[in-house]
Amino acid sequence: MTTREPTGPKGNLLMGVLPEVRKNTLGFLSETSRVHGAVARYRLGPLRSYLVTHPDGVKRVLQDNVANYTKDHVSYGMVRWVAGNGLIASQGDFWLRQRRLAQPAFHRQRIGAMVGLMTKATQELLERWDTTASEGKPVHVGPEMMGLTLRIVGDALFGTNVAEKTAVVGQAFDVISEQVVHRFRTFNILPPVLPTRADRQFRDAMKTLRGVVRDIIVERRKSGEDRGDLLSMFMLAKDEETGAQMDDTQLIDESLTMLLAGHETTATTLSWIWALLHQQPEVEARLHAEVDSVLGGRAPTLEDLPRLPYARMVVDEALRLYPPVYVLSRKVVKEDELCGFRIQAGSSVDISPYATQRLLEFWEEPEQFRPERFTPEQVARRPRFAYFPFIAGPRQCIGNSFALMEAQVITACIAQRFRPCMVPGYTLKPEPLITLRPTGGLPMHLERRPAPSLF
């Protein structure tokens, strides 16, 4: 078959499609995929880019020819401003070494041992919510989920409660998130080193984040204590081939990567879960029936999770509709072919879980919230790369099992006690920053649920 040139939106002479992306990022991704198919070509400012949405093309980029699609891309340059050369942004031999050092910390047995701290943190949140519900006050579920997951990942990573640092870490990350998105959309790709107000705010936010992590690492170095948490594993891990260990810079980069990615993405998913459940009472009722039947009002344990399959399907479907990482980019090293289309060397390839996970070819009525899509039978019928909220291939998120377990546990805990309901007048919309958040912090009233009947 002759290789074809893909079509795509033209955009304007100077900036290509950048104005459209700035105005409506998600709409641009969906419409470009719908009109131009598996592979679309466009110019994003100075970048010659391709949007690849068909699972076959995604598979080639992320797995079959992964070495040809690198992170030498302007977007990852900005990620390195935040997370240094951690697992998200590093590549090549250095990435492989870091992945080998970090992998044992994410074995399922070790993650399973953390269910207790997940339920403990969630129960403390629910006790606070009891007071809020009694007073009839709404809560902003987005920030509440951010605080909860930051507490959990802080305990898992550092073995210490970072709850008192939640506000400063959250504020710093909000500054960074908004600036990174704005800078990319305006192609302001210079490092934030100028004496401008925005650059100073960025540097101050980064100083805050790295300072929190550095202080914990310094304290741990002094004590020499092995607390059995992820940080201890990182500090003690040795490369099997070289015997090398992580130095303090690498420890800060990896810890900051885990702290930010490990709480922001899961919190965003949980926020969408409560919004979507409020909009679909029949789904909510089925979830309530499952948690009441299996748990009977007690906190879930690791052994309970296989008996809560619908709670997991709710998580999976929320990740399909609103994947926290809604688009990612790679630089093309050598000319390639994707789905019969020519991809030029030196260009960029954009992959969008948001767009692919809405393709009519694989998802019937894709805008509808239907957890039943994730029964084993339904999953087996779809191509593997039709669904990839944690990316896929060798660069799949190392913390995906932790995140899925955490989301399932928290969903079950909260669903037993409350029905969060969106406040009247609030309009639910996605806000594409670094992750895909609900706008306005998602204000919701807390309606208590009756205790489950034991008979």
N, C-alpha and C positions, 0 to 999 in steps of 0.2 A: 504494500500500500504506500502510495506517495505521501510523504510528510507534508502537512498543510500549515499555512500560517493562520493563527487564530484571529478572530475578530474581537472587537471590544469598543467601549465608549471612547469617543474622541477627546472630549475635554476641550480646554481652550489652548490657545497658541503658546502662552507663556508657562502656565502651571499644570497643564494637562487636566487630570480629574481631581486634583487636590482640592479645589473649592467644593466639589460635590462631597468628597470624603469629610471635609471639615463640617459641612452642613448636616450630613446624615450618614454617618459611617456605616451603620447596620443596613440602612436602606440601600446604600451603594453596593454593599456586598451581595445582598439578596437579589437586587435587580440585575446586576451584572451577571450573576450566575444564571438567573432565569432566562435572560435574553441571549446570552452568548455561549452558554453551555459549559462543557467540562473544563475548558481552558479559555480564558479571556486575556486579551492584551491591552495595556493602557500605559500612559505615562503619568507617573505620580511625582509632580515637580520635575527634578532632573533625572529621576529613576525610571528606567524602562522596566516595567513590571508585568507579571502574569498572575492572574488569580486562578488557582487550580482547586476545583471543588469535587470532581468525580473521585470516588474511592480508589480507583485504579491509579490515577495520577498522584493522589496523596500517598499511596503505598510506595510508589517509586521514589518520591521525594524523601519520605521519612524512613524508609526501610531498604528497598531494593538497591537504590543508588545513592545512599545517604552521604557518601563521601563527596559527591558532586555538588551537594547543597549545604553550604557552610554558614556559620554564624558571623562571618565577616560582613555584617550588614549594619547600617547606621542605627537601626533599632537596638541591636545588641550592644553597640557602643554606648548607648544611653543606659542600658541595663547595667553595664560595668561601672558607670558612675555611682550606682546605688549598691550593687552587690559584689563589686570587685570581680575577681576571677573565680567566683563560685561555680557550682555545678550548672546553673542556668546558662551562664555566658561563656564558660570555658569550652575548649574543644581540643581535638587531637590527643596526643599522648598525655598531656597534663590532665585533661578531662578524664581519660580512662583511669589514670592513677587515682585521682580523687574519687571517682565512682567506686573503685575497688576498696578504697579506705572507708568510704561511707556505707557501702552496701550492708555489712553485717548489722548495722544499727537498725535496719528496716526489715529484718527477718520477721515473718508473721508471728512467731512465738513471742518475740520481744515486744512487738506492737500490741499483741493481745494482752500482755501484762499491763498495758496502760489503760485498759477499759475502766479500771477503778478510778483513776484520776479524772477521766472524762466524766463519769457519772457524778463524782464528788463535786466537781466544779459546776456542773449543770444543776445539781440539787441546790447548791448555794444560790445560784441565779434564781431558781424557782421560788425559794424562800423570800428573796427580795421582791420578786414579782407578786407574791401573795399580798404584800403590803401595798404595792402599787395598784393592784386590782381592787383592794378594799377601798382605796381612796377614789376609784373611778378614773384614774389618770391614764392617758395613753402612754405608750413607750415608743421610742424610735428603735425598731427591731434591728435595723442595719448596724448601728453602733453597739447595740446590746450583743449581737452575735460576734462582732469584732472583738469586744472585750472578753467574751467567753472563750473564743478560740485562741486569743492571745494568751490568756491564762493557761489554757491546756498545753499549747505548744511550748510555752515558757517552762511549765513543769516538766514536760517530756524532754525538752532539750537541755535545760539547765538544772533541773531538780530543785527549782526554787520558784516561789510565787512571784511573778512579775506584775501582779494585779495593780500594785501601786504605781507602776510605770505605764499602765495602759493608756492613760490620757496623753502623755507626752509622746509615746511611740505612735499612737494613732494620729495625732496632729502632725507629727513630722512626716509620716507616710502620706497623709493627704496632700501636704505641700509638694512632696516629690512626685506623687502620682499625677496631680494636675499639671505640674510643670513639664514632666516628661511627655505627656500626651500633647500639650500645647506646642512644645519645642519641635516634636516630630512633625506635627501638622503644618508648622510654619517653616520647617527645615532650618530651624535655629539649632544646628548640630554642634556648635562650639561648646567645649566644656564650660561649666558655670564658674568661671574664674574672674569675671569682670566685676568692678565695684558698683554694679547696678543693684537696685533693690531686689529684683527677682533672683539674681545670682547669689546675693547674700542670704536670702531666705533659703535657697536650696542648700548652700553650704552649712548654714546653721542646722537645718533639718538632718543633714547627713552626720554632722558632728554629734547631734543628739543620739541618733540611732547607733552609730559605731561606738559612742561612749558607753551606752548601756551594755552592749555586748562585751566591750573591752574590759569594763570593770568586773564583770562576772568571770571572765577568763583569768584576769590577774589574781582575783581572789582564789580561784581554783588552783592556779599554779602554786600559790603560797601554801595552801593546805595540803596539796598532793593527794587529796581524797578522791577515791573512786566511788562515786555515788550511784553508779549503775545507770545513769541517764545518757542521752545521746552525746552530750558534750564530753563526758568521760570516755565514751567509746571513741570519739574523734581524737581525743588527746592520746589515748593508748594505742590506737590502731597503727599497724606497721605494714608497709607495702610488702607483699610476699616475695616479690622479685628483688627489691633493692634494700629492704629494711628501713626505708625512709619514713618519717612521720611528718604530720602537718606542723608547720611553724605557726607563730601567733597570727601573722597576716592571713594565712590560709584558714586558720580556725575562725577568725573574725569574719572572713568572707563567707565561709560555709555556714556558720551560725546565723549570720544576718540573712543569708538566703533562706535558710529553714524558718527563721522567725517570721520573716515577711511573707514568703510564699506559703508557709504552713498555716498562717492564720487568715490572711486576706482572702485566699481562694475558697476555703471552706466556709468562712463567714458569709461570703457573697452567695454561695450555694444555699446555705441555710436560710438566708433572707428570702431568696426566691421561693423556697419551699413553702414558707408560711403565706406568702402572697398568693401563690398558685393554689394552695389548699383552700384558702378563703374563697377563691373564685370557683372552685369545683367541690361543692359540698358532698357529692357522692363519693369522690375520692377520699375526702377527709373522713367520711363516715366509715369507709372500709379500713382506713388506717387505724382509726380509733378502735374498731372491733378487734383488729389483730393485736394491738398492744394491750388492750384490756384482757383478752383471752390468754395471751402468752404470759404476761407479766403480773396481772392481778394487782397492780398498784405498786409493785416493788421496782427497784432499779434494775436495768438489764445487766446481765453478765456476758462474758465472752461466749459461753455456751448457749445463750439465748439467741444470738445473732442469726444462726441458720434458721431459727424458728420465727424470724421476723422478715420473711422475704418481701412482703409488700412494702415495708418501710424502706428496704433497699431499693426496690423498684421506683419508689417516690423520689429517692435521691438521684437515681440514674436518669429519670425523666426530666428532673429539674436541670441536671447537667446537660441534657440534650438541648433543651430549649434555650438555656442561658448559660453556656459554658463560660466560666470566669475568664479563661484565655480564649478570646473570641477570634483573634487573628494573630498569626505569626509569620515571620518572613525569613527567607534564606537567600544567600547569594549563589548564583550559578557559576561553577568553575569552568566546566566545559559544555559545549553545545550538547543538547539532549533532546529526546522525544518523549512527550507526555500525551497519552491518549491520542496518538497520531498527529500531534502538533509539534512544530519545531520550537525549541526553547533556546534562545541565544545565550552564548557565554557572556559573562559579565553583567547579566540582567539580574533582576530580583524575582523570586517566586513568593507569592503570598498564599498561605494556606489558612482557611477559615473554618474551624469547627462549627461556628454559628451558621454558616451558609450550607456546609455539607450536611449537617444534621437536620436540615430542613428540606432536602431534596425530595420532590414528589416521587421520584423513581424508587425511593427506599422507605419513605415515611408517609403513610396515608394521613391526610389532613394534618400536616406537620405543625400547624400553629396550635393544635389542641393539646392539652395536658392529659396524657394517657399513660400512666405507669405500666399498664398491661403490655405495652410494647416490649417490656424487658423480661417476659417469661423466657425460660430456656429455649422453648421452641421458636419464639419470635427472634431471639438473638441469633439462633443458628441459621435462620433464613437470610440474614443480611450479610453483606460483605464486612469483613473485619474493620476496614477503614471508613465505613459509613458513620462510625461513632468513635470519636477519639478526644474526649474532653481533657484527658491527661497527656495529650500528644500520643505518640506511638513509636514503635521501632526501638532501636537501641537508646534513643534519647527520651524515652518515656519517663515521666516524672517519677523520681525515686520514692516520693512520699505518697503515691496514689493509694496504696493499701491503708496507710494511716488515715488519710483524708476520708476515704469511703467508710471506714470503720467509725471514725469520729462523727461523721454526718449521720450515720445510721443510729448510733447510740444517742446523740443529742435529739434527733427527731423523735425517737421513741420516748425519751424522758419527758420532753416538753408536751408531746401529744397526749400523754396520760393526764396532765394537769390543766392544760389551757387550750382554748381555741383563740389564737390571735386573729383579730378582725380589723381590716383596714378602716381607718376613720372616715366618716362621710366627707365627701368633697376632695379626697386625695385621688390623684390620677397616677396610676402605676405606669412608669415608663423606664426602660433601661438607659443607663448612663455609661457610655463606653469610655472609661478612663483606662488605667492599666488593666483593671479587671472590669467586668460587666455588672455594675451595681444597679439596684433599684434607686431611682431618684429620691431626693428629699429625706433619706434616712429611713423610709418606710414606716410612717407612724401608724400604730395599731392599738386598738383596745384589747385588753386581756379578759376573755370570758372564761371563768372557771368551769371545768368539767366535773361532773359528779364522780365520786369514787366508784370503781367497777364493782358490780355485784359478785359475790363469791358463790352464789347459788344459781 
